[in-house]
Each structure stands twice: as C-alpha cells, then as structure tokens.
Amino acid sequence: MPESKAYRKTCQGVLQKCAVSLTQISIPKSGPTLRCSRNQKDDSEPSTPSSNLLFLTNLRPKRTGLQFVVYVSPKGLVAHGPRIKASNKYGEKVSEGDWFTITIEDQPQVIGDSAGLKRCDVHMAKKWVQFNKDKLLKIWEDDVDVFDADLQQV
C-alpha cells in the first residue's frame, strides 16, 4: 500500500480498527503491528498490515456538532462505495462494534443498527454528511487529509 500523508497521519491517529476483532495496537518505528483475535491461536504473534486493514480517524462531538463520534477514512482497498461510520452511542466513548454506516451521497443512507440513537440525531448525522459531502469524498479518495478538510459542524 503506497504511503500517503493521510495514511501516515491516520496511522498516528486516534483510532485504528482491524477488519477482524482488534485486541492490541502498537506502532513501532518500523510501522504498525496489529494483534487480531480471529484465526490467531497465539496472541503473542502479531499480524502485519494487509488489505483487511481499515484505518479510521474519529471526529469527536465538538468537531462535528453531533452528540456522538463519527469515523472517517480514505477508501484504501475496500470494494464498497464512499461511507463513514458513526457511533450508535452518545458521547465520546465507544466500544468495538458500536457503530453504523452512513453512505456519502446526495441522499445519505444508513446501513446497520443505529437503534442506540434518537431518530432525529441519525437525521442530523445524515445532514452532516450532506453539508460535508464534497470534503468527505476528497478524504475518501485520499486527496486531502481529514485534519486539513475543514469539515463543518451541524
């Protein structure tokens, strides 16, 4: 995977999530090392970054104006269309699997379980995607770093 400015910043960023259940992250000078629980008998043997790795950067409520954390990332090697993830719990604390997906398009669609949030807050998240659609697509295409995208609050 070619290293870009966004990739480097995301590796150093606040959230990294393996496509399988991530149990530990360490980032030595030689690059990221992941410990994933699926198909791994010995937790002391780390896996290496591969196509099943997804880097997400979390945006906290004070940055988005929403009452929950939103995750954005470049598309990397994924096969699906542009999307973000959002926590299905209020506040800044999230746990593995506590999110749903919102597509980045003119009429954003919710994919997954957003039942932990009020319907009006899910609607606000979709509005946030609409307000920031062009910038989110640039992040998705890795044309701009998430921290340089100047995303707007709702």
N, C-alpha and C positions, 0 to 999 in steps of 0.2 A: 504494500500500500504506500503510495507516494506520500511523503510528509509535507504537510502544508502548514501555514501559520495557524489556521483554525485547529488542525489536528494537534499541533504542539500545545496550544493553549488549552484545548479540551483535555488532553492527557494530564495536564497540570491542574485542570479544573476541579470543580467541587463534586462531580458525580460521574462515575463510570459504571456501566452495567454490562455484564456478560450476558449473552443471549440465553445462557442457562443460569442456574442459581449461583450467584456470586457470593462467596463467603469471605474473601480477603483480597485486598489490592495492595501491591507495593510497587513503587516506581523508582527503581534504582537508576543510576546514571546511564546504564546500558539500555534502558527502555522499560515499558510497562511489563509487569508479570502478574498474571491472574491465577487465582485459585478458584476453581469452579467445582461444585459438588456433583454434578451429573457425570456419570461414567468415569468417576475417579475414585479408585479404591483407597489410594494413599493421599491424604490431604497435604502431605509434605511435598508432593510433586506438582509444581505449578505448570499450567498450560501456557502457551505463548499466544500472542495476539494473532487472530486469523479472521477469516471472513464472517465468523459467527460473533464478532465483537461489535458492539454498538456503543459509541461514545455520546453521552448526553450531558448537557450543561443545564443545571437548574437555575431558574429565574424565580426568585422569591417574591412574595406578595408586594413588597414595597417597590419592586421594579416594574411589575405588570399592572398593579391596581386590582388584581384579583385576590381572593381570600385564600388561595392555595398555591402550591408550587406548580410551575409549568416547566417542562423539559424540552429543549430544542437541540437539534444536531444536524450536521451535514448528512446527506444520504448514504455516503460510504458505498458499500457493496449490496445494499438491500434492493430487493426487487419490487417493492410496493411504491406507491406514489408518495408525494410530499405530505408529511404529517408531523404533528407534535404530540407530546404526551402531557397529560395533566394529572395531578394527584386527585384521587377521589376522596380525600380527607382534607378538612380545613386546617390551616396553619402552615408552619414551616417544617414540621417533622413528617417524614414519610418512611414507609417500610417497603421492602421488596414486594412488588406486585400490586401496590396501592395506586394504580393509575389506569387511565383510559386514554384512548387516542382521539385526536381531532384532525381531520384532513385539512390541508392548506389549499383552499379553493374559494371561489366566489361565494358559494353556499356551503360552508364547512359542515361535515357530517361527523357525528360521534360514533366511535367504534368501541365497544366494550362497556363495562359496567361503571356508570357514573352515579350509582344509587346513593353513595355517601354524601352527595351534594344536593342542594336545592335546585330545582329546575331553572330558576332564574339565574343562578350562578353558573350553571352549564351554558345557558344562553349568553351570559356575559363573556365566558371564555371563547365562545364561537365569534362573538363581536370583536374580541381582542384579536383573534386570528384574522378577521376581515380587515380591521384597521391596519394590521401589520403584514398583510399578505405578501406584498412585494418584497419587503425586507426579510420575511421568513423564507421566501423562496430563494433569495440570494444566499441565506445561511444554508439552506438545503443543498444548493448547488455548490457550496463551498466557495462562493465568490466574495463573501465578506465574513469576517469573524463575528460571532454572536455578541461579543463585547463592543464591537465597533458598529453594530447595526442600528443604533439609536431607535430601539423599539419604543412605541408609545404606550402609555398606560390607558386603561379604560376608565 
